[in-house]
């Protein structure tokens, strides 16, 4: 079985991620920071391919993860479909200090929300 080559994506600038994080919807920020909460959405067997196709969907942000699995359950391919505006074109891979910026934005919003509730 042929392996797919992963394209190399440059790391995002942490300052740019910080600015972008301020503009993210709350649900998108949570998925960016904590990860998606995948739920089964669709599934079917494709006899001519002897494979399964399934779609998992995140109820928080509506991103879809589409997979093809062989008869033994091995994931042959996987792709993602994001809602419009979820991705920041040209930003790069969010790692390291960029991930830190997402966490701080999420924490700050949570603190602000809980402070407002108790005030």
N, C-alpha and C positions, 0 to 999 in steps of 0.2 A: 504494500500500500504506500503510495506516495505521500510524503509529508509536505504540508504547506509551509512556505517560507513566511516568516513574520517580517513585516517591514519595520525598519527602525524609525522610531519617532523621537524627535528631540524633546528634552525635558522642558516643561513650562517654566517661565520666569516666575518666581514666588511673588514678586510685587504685582505682576499682572494677574496672577491667580487671586491675590487678596482683593484687588479692585473688582474683579469679575464676581467673586464670592458675595460681595455686597449687593449685587444685582439679582442673584439667584432666588427663585421662588423657594419657599421654605421646604417643600417636599423634595425638590431637586437637590437642595443643599444637603438634606438628610441622606439621600441616596448617595450623593458624592462622598459624603463623610463616612457614613456607616455601612454602605453597601445596600444593594437591592434586597427586597423581601420577595423572592420569586414564588409564584403560585402557578400551578398548572392552568393553562388557558385553552389549548387545543392539542389534539394528538390523533394520529392516524397511521395505519399500516399501508405501505406502498408495495404491493406484491411484485410489480415488475422490477423494482429496485431491491426487493427483499430487505427493506429497511423501514424504520419508523421515522416519522416527522413529528416533532412536537414543538409547541410554542409555550414558553413560560412568560408570565407577565408580572411586572411589579405593580401592585395596587397603589403604591404611593406616587410613582412618577409616570406610569404607563409605558415604560421601556419594555420592549419585547426581546426575548432571547430565543432565537430560532435554532433548533438543533436537528441533525440527522443522526440516527443511531442505527448501528447494524443489528443483526439478529441476536447477538450476544450482549447487547446493551452498550457497546463501545460507542462513544461520541465520535462520529466521522467528521462532522463539520458543525460549526457554530457561528452564528452571526447575530448582530444586534440591530434593532430598529428603535431609534430614539424619537421622542416627540420634538416637533419643531422648537428650536430655541434651547434645547437641552445641552447641545454641544457648543463649544466655542471654537469655531474654525480657526486653525492656525495657532492655537494656544500651545499645543504640545502635550506631552504626557505629564499628568499631575502627580508628582512624587515628592518625597522629602519635605522641604520647606513649603512647597505648594500645598501638600496635604495638611501640614501644620496650619496654614492660613485658613483652610476649609474648616478644620476643627475649631479654631479660635472664633471664626464667624458664627459657627453653630452654637458654641458655648455662650457667646455674647448675646445672641438672640434669645437663647433659653433663659439666661439670667434676667434679661430685660423683661421677658414675658412673665416670669415668676415674680419678679419685683412688682410689676404692674398689678398682678392679681392680689398681692398682699397689701398693696397701698390703699 
